[in-house]
Amino acid sequence: MAVRGECGRFPILLEVISNMFRHWEHMQTSKNILLQDAAALSDSLRLKGVDSWFNSLHSVMGYLNINIDIGQRCIKNVHKLILTKLINLQI
């Protein structure tokens, strides 16, 4: 019960998932070549089936039925989108 005492239904889960999306968005839109290379490497590892945080991000997208090509588009209001999806699933 102490774990649920953090003021809400799923605030930690929501924050973790939102941060994953925001981090990917930042990697995609950054002018820093190292971040761009890290994003490309994460995607290539995912395509090879190597476990990474990016695989987790794609799994979450599938579970929440989020059909956004995060490699091509910036995600706006991701926190609200994820919250809406989680509420609709009634976890």
Rosetta blueprint (number, residue, H / E / L):
1 M L
2 A L
3 V L
4 R L
5 G L
6 E L
7 C L
8 G L
9 R L
10 F L
11 P H
12 I H
13 L H
14 L H
15 E H
16 V H
17 I H
18 S H
19 N H
20 M H
21 F H
22 R H
23 H H
24 W H
25 E H
26 H H
27 M H
28 Q H
29 T H
30 S L
31 K L
32 N L
33 I H
34 L H
35 L H
36 Q H
37 D H
38 A H
39 A H
40 A H
41 L H
42 S H
43 D H
44 S H
45 L H
46 R H
47 L H
48 K L
49 G L
50 V L
51 D L
52 S L
53 W H
54 F H
55 N H
56 S H
57 L H
58 H H
59 S H
60 V H
61 M H
62 G H
63 Y H
64 L L
65 N L
66 I L
67 N L
68 I L
69 D L
70 I L
71 G L
72 Q L
73 R L
74 C L
75 I L
76 K L
77 N L
78 V H
79 H H
80 K H
81 L H
82 I H
83 L H
84 T H
85 K H
86 L H
87 I H
88 N H
89 L H
90 Q L
91 I L
